[in-house]
Amino acid sequence: MEKSTAFMPGSPANRFRIKSPELLVAEAGADLAGHGLKRHMGLFQLVCFGVGAIVGTGIFVGLSDSVAQAGPAVVVSFVLAALTCVFTAFAFAELGGAIPVSGSSYSFAYAGLGEGTAFLVGWCLLLEYGVSVSAVAVGWSQYVNELLSSLTGWELPAALSAGPGDGGVINLPAVIVIALASVLLVRGVRESARATAAMAVLKLAILVAFCAIGFTAFKHGNLTPFAPAGLGGIGAGTTAAFFSYIGFDAITTAGEEARNPRRNIPVAILVCIGLVTLLYCAVALAAVGAIGGPGVGGRPAALSYVVNQVTGSTVGGGVIAFGAVVAIASVVLAVMYGQTRILMSMSRDGLVPRVFERVSPKTSTPVSGTLIVAVVFAVPAAFSSLDAVVNLCTIGTLATMAVVNVAVITLRRREPGLARSFRVPLYPVMPLLGVGFCLYLMYETGWTTWVQFAAFLAAGCLVYALYGRRRSRLVAAPVTADDAVAEPQAV
């Protein structure tokens, strides 16, 4: 076969350093030493992994912030946030089935828009996965204290359970949950998948039980006024509610460790979004209907408080607190997994140091990369407040999701023959709506967040210019898809 030169690194056609989907898939599966990942995750494990990455701080802790903004109309906010995710979930499903690699959004951007954009997407994923781990760990600390109070009447002192911004010294529980997650991830993906599945089933059961309790005290009068802050409040509530959905894209980071990923990844993404949306709306309606918007809004450990008010006992609240402790721990585990796999893909491409791509032949996991991620993100978890990072994490995630929608459009035009096990319906309307919804929610984060995000992107551009662009293996050792060896693992 005649070799294609359309995407040779030095050719005018590839001035953006685009890497073909075929080459991304062919290079996946192992580090430079030949130590590879293992395919242990089936469809059920992928769905549980997605639920594990999504359901956590956003609903157990962040619900009160959304209610404070939107009032009872928080249900509308959750639906609007879900729509943003649904449009983008279709895009992730198409690309996750067509390019089943660990790089997720980063790899999709590399294939669709080129290396520079891909690096910035990976840079933004440090916010989505890394910073959200810190935020989630802070929320975990709140429910640990709630659980201790329910069981023993004693709580950790503020100095050891909150960062300086919240009146403490160090958030020790947040550090502990990150350390525990890193130990489990280092042991192996099979063990991590089993633990995530067990925790996902448990927290779904806890939330269903919460709905059952909340609806026993439901009063229609608690839903009025429905939107006390008007459309502006609903919009602000939507931005806050969006944090509750962050993590569904982590399913695509399992592309090299999933069985039959071309079928299972798209199915798992769509099942997760549908299941979580129904659950979130039910939880929000049950909470507000039981005690009213003012009772839920701005209250720490809101779900436990609702159950305590409805039952007149702290026992039910203690059960909810236990569920939250498990739920939020599973988010830390799943999101840290995604972060390490993103860095592994970037390292294989030479854009970040090689230490992140090294896979242990004993555990088939990137041990060094996992430990580095744990240490780096334990620092903001120990010393930052939840509010300080949520908006920045949200805008970075939205920007990444917008890029994935654009990548679907560019790859449909450039790679019409690419094997796609799932196709975005109503193309190109769906991906364009996905971009539009993402931009709207980015606008709602406020100018302060935009300034912070601009500074973060500027720092990313500098890192890419000084390190990534010069060390890129696409340039240092140019390879075309025709030169690539067969995939090391069947997909």
Buried (B, 14 or more C-beta within 10 A) or exposed (E): EEEBEEBBBEEEEBEBBBBBBBBBBBBBBBBEEEBBBBBBBBBEBBBBBBBBBBBBBBBBBBBBBBBBBBBBBBBBBBBBBBBBBBBBBBBBBBBBBBBBBBBBBBBBBBBBBBBBBBBBBBBBBBBBBBBBBBBBBBBBBBBBBBBBBBEEEEEBEEEEBBBBEBEBBBBBBBBBBBBBBBEBBBBBBBBBBBBBBBBBEBBBEBBEBBBEBBBEBBEEEBBEEBBBBEEEBBBBBBBBBBBBBBBBBBBBBBBBBBBBBBBBBBBBBBBBBEBBBEBBBBBBBBBBBBBBBBBBBEBBBBBBBBBBBBBEEBEBBBBBBBBBBBBBBBBBBBBBBBBBBBBBBBBBBBBBBBEBBBBBEEBBBBBBBBBBBBEBBBEBBBBBBBEBBBBBBBBBBBBBBBBBBBBBBBBBEBBEEBEBBBBBEEBEEBBBBBBBBBEBBBBBBBEEBBEBBEEBBEEBBEBBEEBBBEBBBBBEEBBBBEEBEEBBBEB
